[in-house]
């Protein structure tokens, strides 16, 4: 787990993914995970695939996900 500074746009994108249950993650798992991560500014990289929304993340957000890919 890594601590990063998410932009408001990163948080919006992560919440959008969670609400839609996209990127191969079921809504049951995604909604609580991304809400907690967005609020805490933390990302758990294991089992997270955001390819569908990769373009919507800031450089910091993409870097944080890419570091463990």
Phi and psi restraints in degrees (range 20) as a CNS / XPLOR table:
assign (resid 1 and name C) (resid 2 and name N)
       (resid 2 and name CA) (resid 2 and name C) 1.0 -128.6 20.0 2
assign (resid 2 and name N) (resid 2 and name CA)
       (resid 2 and name C) (resid 3 and name N) 1.0 147.6 20.0 2
assign (resid 2 and name C) (resid 3 and name N)
       (resid 3 and name CA) (resid 3 and name C) 1.0 -97.0 20.0 2
assign (resid 3 and name N) (resid 3 and name CA)
       (resid 3 and name C) (resid 4 and name N) 1.0 126.7 20.0 2
assign (resid 3 and name C) (resid 4 and name N)
       (resid 4 and name CA) (resid 4 and name C) 1.0 -136.9 20.0 2
assign (resid 4 and name N) (resid 4 and name CA)
       (resid 4 and name C) (resid 5 and name N) 1.0 164.7 20.0 2
assign (resid 4 and name C) (resid 5 and name N)
       (resid 5 and name CA) (resid 5 and name C) 1.0 -95.4 20.0 2
assign (resid 5 and name N) (resid 5 and name CA)
       (resid 5 and name C) (resid 6 and name N) 1.0 112.0 20.0 2
assign (resid 5 and name C) (resid 6 and name N)
       (resid 6 and name CA) (resid 6 and name C) 1.0 -86.6 20.0 2
assign (resid 6 and name N) (resid 6 and name CA)
       (resid 6 and name C) (resid 7 and name N) 1.0 141.3 20.0 2
assign (resid 6 and name C) (resid 7 and name N)
       (resid 7 and name CA) (resid 7 and name C) 1.0 -79.4 20.0 2
assign (resid 7 and name N) (resid 7 and name CA)
       (resid 7 and name C) (resid 8 and name N) 1.0 165.9 20.0 2
assign (resid 7 and name C) (resid 8 and name N)
       (resid 8 and name CA) (resid 8 and name C) 1.0 -60.3 20.0 2
assign (resid 8 and name N) (resid 8 and name CA)
       (resid 8 and name C) (resid 9 and name N) 1.0 -35.6 20.0 2
assign (resid 8 and name C) (resid 9 and name N)
       (resid 9 and name CA) (resid 9 and name C) 1.0 -66.7 20.0 2
assign (resid 9 and name N) (resid 9 and name CA)
       (resid 9 and name C) (resid 10 and name N) 1.0 -39.7 20.0 2
assign (resid 9 and name C) (resid 10 and name N)
       (resid 10 and name CA) (resid 10 and name C) 1.0 -58.1 20.0 2
assign (resid 10 and name N) (resid 10 and name CA)
       (resid 10 and name C) (resid 11 and name N) 1.0 -46.3 20.0 2
assign (resid 10 and name C) (resid 11 and name N)
       (resid 11 and name CA) (resid 11 and name C) 1.0 -62.3 20.0 2
assign (resid 11 and name N) (resid 11 and name CA)
       (resid 11 and name C) (resid 12 and name N) 1.0 -42.3 20.0 2
assign (resid 11 and name C) (resid 12 and name N)
       (resid 12 and name CA) (resid 12 and name C) 1.0 -61.4 20.0 2
assign (resid 12 and name N) (resid 12 and name CA)
       (resid 12 and name C) (resid 13 and name N) 1.0 -44.8 20.0 2
assign (resid 12 and name C) (resid 13 and name N)
       (resid 13 and name CA) (resid 13 and name C) 1.0 -64.3 20.0 2
assign (resid 13 and name N) (resid 13 and name CA)
       (resid 13 and name C) (resid 14 and name N) 1.0 -45.3 20.0 2
assign (resid 13 and name C) (resid 14 and name N)
       (resid 14 and name CA) (resid 14 and name C) 1.0 -62.6 20.0 2
assign (resid 14 and name N) (resid 14 and name CA)
       (resid 14 and name C) (resid 15 and name N) 1.0 -40.7 20.0 2
assign (resid 14 and name C) (resid 15 and name N)
       (resid 15 and name CA) (resid 15 and name C) 1.0 -66.0 20.0 2
assign (resid 15 and name N) (resid 15 and name CA)
       (resid 15 and name C) (resid 16 and name N) 1.0 -38.7 20.0 2
assign (resid 15 and name C) (resid 16 and name N)
       (resid 16 and name CA) (resid 16 and name C) 1.0 -62.2 20.0 2
assign (resid 16 and name N) (resid 16 and name CA)
       (resid 16 and name C) (resid 17 and name N) 1.0 -44.3 20.0 2
assign (resid 16 and name C) (resid 17 and name N)
       (resid 17 and name CA) (resid 17 and name C) 1.0 -61.6 20.0 2
assign (resid 17 and name N) (resid 17 and name CA)
       (resid 17 and name C) (resid 18 and name N) 1.0 -46.2 20.0 2
assign (resid 17 and name C) (resid 18 and name N)
       (resid 18 and name CA) (resid 18 and name C) 1.0 -60.8 20.0 2
assign (resid 18 and name N) (resid 18 and name CA)
       (resid 18 and name C) (resid 19 and name N) 1.0 -43.6 20.0 2
assign (resid 18 and name C) (resid 19 and name N)
       (resid 19 and name CA) (resid 19 and name C) 1.0 -66.0 20.0 2
assign (resid 19 and name N) (resid 19 and name CA)
       (resid 19 and name C) (resid 20 and name N) 1.0 -33.4 20.0 2
assign (resid 19 and name C) (resid 20 and name N)
       (resid 20 and name CA) (resid 20 and name C) 1.0 -88.4 20.0 2
assign (resid 20 and name N) (resid 20 and name CA)
       (resid 20 and name C) (resid 21 and name N) 1.0 -12.2 20.0 2
assign (resid 20 and name C) (resid 21 and name N)
       (resid 21 and name CA) (resid 21 and name C) 1.0 64.9 20.0 2
assign (resid 21 and name N) (resid 21 and name CA)
       (resid 21 and name C) (resid 22 and name N) 1.0 37.5 20.0 2
assign (resid 21 and name C) (resid 22 and name N)
       (resid 22 and name CA) (resid 22 and name C) 1.0 -87.9 20.0 2
assign (resid 22 and name N) (resid 22 and name CA)
       (resid 22 and name C) (resid 23 and name N) 1.0 -178.0 20.0 2
assign (resid 22 and name C) (resid 23 and name N)
       (resid 23 and name CA) (resid 23 and name C) 1.0 62.5 20.0 2
assign (resid 23 and name N) (resid 23 and name CA)
       (resid 23 and name C) (resid 24 and name N) 1.0 31.5 20.0 2
assign (resid 23 and name C) (resid 24 and name N)
       (resid 24 and name CA) (resid 24 and name C) 1.0 74.6 20.0 2
assign (resid 24 and name N) (resid 24 and name CA)
       (resid 24 and name C) (resid 25 and name N) 1.0 12.5 20.0 2
assign (resid 24 and name C) (resid 25 and name N)
       (resid 25 and name CA) (resid 25 and name C) 1.0 -113.3 20.0 2
assign (resid 25 and name N) (resid 25 and name CA)
       (resid 25 and name C) (resid 26 and name N) 1.0 129.0 20.0 2
assign (resid 25 and name C) (resid 26 and name N)
       (resid 26 and name CA) (resid 26 and name C) 1.0 -66.8 20.0 2
assign (resid 26 and name N) (resid 26 and name CA)
       (resid 26 and name C) (resid 27 and name N) 1.0 151.0 20.0 2
assign (resid 26 and name C) (resid 27 and name N)
       (resid 27 and name CA) (resid 27 and name C) 1.0 -58.5 20.0 2
assign (resid 27 and name N) (resid 27 and name CA)
       (resid 27 and name C) (resid 28 and name N) 1.0 -38.6 20.0 2
assign (resid 27 and name C) (resid 28 and name N)
       (resid 28 and name CA) (resid 28 and name C) 1.0 -57.5 20.0 2
assign (resid 28 and name N) (resid 28 and name CA)
       (resid 28 and name C) (resid 29 and name N) 1.0 -37.4 20.0 2
assign (resid 28 and name C) (resid 29 and name N)
       (resid 29 and name CA) (resid 29 and name C) 1.0 -84.9 20.0 2
assign (resid 29 and name N) (resid 29 and name CA)
       (resid 29 and name C) (resid 30 and name N) 1.0 -37.5 20.0 2
assign (resid 29 and name C) (resid 30 and name N)
       (resid 30 and name CA) (resid 30 and name C) 1.0 -72.0 20.0 2
assign (resid 30 and name N) (resid 30 and name CA)
       (resid 30 and name C) (resid 31 and name N) 1.0 -44.6 20.0 2
assign (resid 30 and name C) (resid 31 and name N)
       (resid 31 and name CA) (resid 31 and name C) 1.0 -58.7 20.0 2
assign (resid 31 and name N) (resid 31 and name CA)
       (resid 31 and name C) (resid 32 and name N) 1.0 -55.5 20.0 2
assign (resid 31 and name C) (resid 32 and name N)
       (resid 32 and name CA) (resid 32 and name C) 1.0 -64.5 20.0 2
assign (resid 32 and name N) (resid 32 and name CA)
       (resid 32 and name C) (resid 33 and name N) 1.0 -39.0 20.0 2
assign (resid 32 and name C) (resid 33 and name N)
       (resid 33 and name CA) (resid 33 and name C) 1.0 -61.4 20.0 2
assign (resid 33 and name N) (resid 33 and name CA)
       (resid 33 and name C) (resid 34 and name N) 1.0 -51.7 20.0 2
assign (resid 33 and name C) (resid 34 and name N)
       (resid 34 and name CA) (resid 34 and name C) 1.0 -72.5 20.0 2
assign (resid 34 and name N) (resid 34 and name CA)
       (resid 34 and name C) (resid 35 and name N) 1.0 -32.1 20.0 2
assign (resid 34 and name C) (resid 35 and name N)
       (resid 35 and name CA) (resid 35 and name C) 1.0 -63.8 20.0 2
assign (resid 35 and name N) (resid 35 and name CA)
       (resid 35 and name C) (resid 36 and name N) 1.0 -44.6 20.0 2
assign (resid 35 and name C) (resid 36 and name N)
       (resid 36 and name CA) (resid 36 and name C) 1.0 -65.6 20.0 2
assign (resid 36 and name N) (resid 36 and name CA)
       (resid 36 and name C) (resid 37 and name N) 1.0 -46.1 20.0 2
assign (resid 36 and name C) (resid 37 and name N)
       (resid 37 and name CA) (resid 37 and name C) 1.0 -63.5 20.0 2
assign (resid 37 and name N) (resid 37 and name CA)
       (resid 37 and name C) (resid 38 and name N) 1.0 -42.1 20.0 2
assign (resid 37 and name C) (resid 38 and name N)
       (resid 38 and name CA) (resid 38 and name C) 1.0 -64.6 20.0 2
assign (resid 38 and name N) (resid 38 and name CA)
       (resid 38 and name C) (resid 39 and name N) 1.0 -43.1 20.0 2
assign (resid 38 and name C) (resid 39 and name N)
       (resid 39 and name CA) (resid 39 and name C) 1.0 -67.2 20.0 2
assign (resid 39 and name N) (resid 39 and name CA)
       (resid 39 and name C) (resid 40 and name N) 1.0 -38.2 20.0 2
assign (resid 39 and name C) (resid 40 and name N)
       (resid 40 and name CA) (resid 40 and name C) 1.0 -87.1 20.0 2
assign (resid 40 and name N) (resid 40 and name CA)
       (resid 40 and name C) (resid 41 and name N) 1.0 -14.5 20.0 2
assign (resid 40 and name C) (resid 41 and name N)
       (resid 41 and name CA) (resid 41 and name C) 1.0 74.5 20.0 2
assign (resid 41 and name N) (resid 41 and name CA)
       (resid 41 and name C) (resid 42 and name N) 1.0 23.7 20.0 2
assign (resid 41 and name C) (resid 42 and name N)
       (resid 42 and name CA) (resid 42 and name C) 1.0 -114.8 20.0 2
assign (resid 42 and name N) (resid 42 and name CA)
       (resid 42 and name C) (resid 43 and name N) 1.0 148.8 20.0 2
assign (resid 42 and name C) (resid 43 and name N)
       (resid 43 and name CA) (resid 43 and name C) 1.0 -126.7 20.0 2
assign (resid 43 and name N) (resid 43 and name CA)
       (resid 43 and name C) (resid 44 and name N) 1.0 129.0 20.0 2
assign (resid 43 and name C) (resid 44 and name N)
       (resid 44 and name CA) (resid 44 and name C) 1.0 -94.5 20.0 2
assign (resid 44 and name N) (resid 44 and name CA)
       (resid 44 and name C) (resid 45 and name N) 1.0 117.8 20.0 2
assign (resid 44 and name C) (resid 45 and name N)
       (resid 45 and name CA) (resid 45 and name C) 1.0 -81.3 20.0 2
assign (resid 45 and name N) (resid 45 and name CA)
       (resid 45 and name C) (resid 46 and name N) 1.0 -24.3 20.0 2
assign (resid 45 and name C) (resid 46 and name N)
       (resid 46 and name CA) (resid 46 and name C) 1.0 -63.3 20.0 2
assign (resid 46 and name N) (resid 46 and name CA)
       (resid 46 and name C) (resid 47 and name N) 1.0 132.8 20.0 2
assign (resid 46 and name C) (resid 47 and name N)
       (resid 47 and name CA) (resid 47 and name C) 1.0 61.3 20.0 2
assign (resid 47 and name N) (resid 47 and name CA)
       (resid 47 and name C) (resid 48 and name N) 1.0 27.3 20.0 2
assign (resid 47 and name C) (resid 48 and name N)
       (resid 48 and name CA) (resid 48 and name C) 1.0 -112.3 20.0 2
assign (resid 48 and name N) (resid 48 and name CA)
       (resid 48 and name C) (resid 49 and name N) 1.0 121.3 20.0 2
assign (resid 48 and name C) (resid 49 and name N)
       (resid 49 and name CA) (resid 49 and name C) 1.0 -127.8 20.0 2
assign (resid 49 and name N) (resid 49 and name CA)
       (resid 49 and name C) (resid 50 and name N) 1.0 113.0 20.0 2
assign (resid 49 and name C) (resid 50 and name N)
       (resid 50 and name CA) (resid 50 and name C) 1.0 -114.9 20.0 2
assign (resid 50 and name N) (resid 50 and name CA)
       (resid 50 and name C) (resid 51 and name N) 1.0 28.9 20.0 2
assign (resid 50 and name C) (resid 51 and name N)
       (resid 51 and name CA) (resid 51 and name C) 1.0 -53.1 20.0 2
assign (resid 51 and name N) (resid 51 and name CA)
       (resid 51 and name C) (resid 52 and name N) 1.0 -38.9 20.0 2
assign (resid 51 and name C) (resid 52 and name N)
       (resid 52 and name CA) (resid 52 and name C) 1.0 -64.4 20.0 2
assign (resid 52 and name N) (resid 52 and name CA)
       (resid 52 and name C) (resid 53 and name N) 1.0 -26.3 20.0 2
assign (resid 52 and name C) (resid 53 and name N)
       (resid 53 and name CA) (resid 53 and name C) 1.0 -121.1 20.0 2
assign (resid 53 and name N) (resid 53 and name CA)
       (resid 53 and name C) (resid 54 and name N) 1.0 14.1 20.0 2
assign (resid 53 and name C) (resid 54 and name N)
       (resid 54 and name CA) (resid 54 and name C) 1.0 -51.4 20.0 2
assign (resid 54 and name N) (resid 54 and name CA)
       (resid 54 and name C) (resid 55 and name N) 1.0 -42.0 20.0 2
assign (resid 54 and name C) (resid 55 and name N)
       (resid 55 and name CA) (resid 55 and name C) 1.0 -61.6 20.0 2
assign (resid 55 and name N) (resid 55 and name CA)
       (resid 55 and name C) (resid 56 and name N) 1.0 -23.6 20.0 2
assign (resid 55 and name C) (resid 56 and name N)
       (resid 56 and name CA) (resid 56 and name C) 1.0 -84.7 20.0 2
assign (resid 56 and name N) (resid 56 and name CA)
       (resid 56 and name C) (resid 57 and name N) 1.0 -9.3 20.0 2
assign (resid 56 and name C) (resid 57 and name N)
       (resid 57 and name CA) (resid 57 and name C) 1.0 -90.1 20.0 2
assign (resid 57 and name N) (resid 57 and name CA)
       (resid 57 and name C) (resid 58 and name N) 1.0 147.1 20.0 2
assign (resid 57 and name C) (resid 58 and name N)
       (resid 58 and name CA) (resid 58 and name C) 1.0 -67.5 20.0 2
assign (resid 58 and name N) (resid 58 and name CA)
       (resid 58 and name C) (resid 59 and name N) 1.0 171.3 20.0 2
assign (resid 58 and name C) (resid 59 and name N)
       (resid 59 and name CA) (resid 59 and name C) 1.0 -57.6 20.0 2
assign (resid 59 and name N) (resid 59 and name CA)
       (resid 59 and name C) (resid 60 and name N) 1.0 -39.5 20.0 2
assign (resid 59 and name C) (resid 60 and name N)
       (resid 60 and name CA) (resid 60 and name C) 1.0 -64.1 20.0 2
assign (resid 60 and name N) (resid 60 and name CA)
       (resid 60 and name C) (resid 61 and name N) 1.0 -43.4 20.0 2
assign (resid 60 and name C) (resid 61 and name N)
       (resid 61 and name CA) (resid 61 and name C) 1.0 -64.3 20.0 2
assign (resid 61 and name N) (resid 61 and name CA)
       (resid 61 and name C) (resid 62 and name N) 1.0 -44.8 20.0 2
assign (resid 61 and name C) (resid 62 and name N)
       (resid 62 and name CA) (resid 62 and name C) 1.0 -64.6 20.0 2
assign (resid 62 and name N) (resid 62 and name CA)
       (resid 62 and name C) (resid 63 and name N) 1.0 -41.2 20.0 2
assign (resid 62 and name C) (resid 63 and name N)
       (resid 63 and name CA) (resid 63 and name C) 1.0 -62.3 20.0 2
assign (resid 63 and name N) (resid 63 and name CA)
       (resid 63 and name C) (resid 64 and name N) 1.0 -41.4 20.0 2
assign (resid 63 and name C) (resid 64 and name N)
       (resid 64 and name CA) (resid 64 and name C) 1.0 -64.3 20.0 2
assign (resid 64 and name N) (resid 64 and name CA)
       (resid 64 and name C) (resid 65 and name N) 1.0 -39.9 20.0 2
assign (resid 64 and name C) (resid 65 and name N)
       (resid 65 and name CA) (resid 65 and name C) 1.0 -73.8 20.0 2
assign (resid 65 and name N) (resid 65 and name CA)
       (resid 65 and name C) (resid 66 and name N) 1.0 -38.5 20.0 2
assign (resid 65 and name C) (resid 66 and name N)
       (resid 66 and name CA) (resid 66 and name C) 1.0 -70.1 20.0 2
assign (resid 66 and name N) (resid 66 and name CA)
       (resid 66 and name C) (resid 67 and name N) 1.0 -26.0 20.0 2
assign (resid 66 and name C) (resid 67 and name N)
       (resid 67 and name CA) (resid 67 and name C) 1.0 -60.1 20.0 2
assign (resid 67 and name N) (resid 67 and name CA)
       (resid 67 and name C) (resid 68 and name N) 1.0 -28.2 20.0 2
assign (resid 67 and name C) (resid 68 and name N)
       (resid 68 and name CA) (resid 68 and name C) 1.0 -115.0 20.0 2
assign (resid 68 and name N) (resid 68 and name CA)
       (resid 68 and name C) (resid 69 and name N) 1.0 1.0 20.0 2
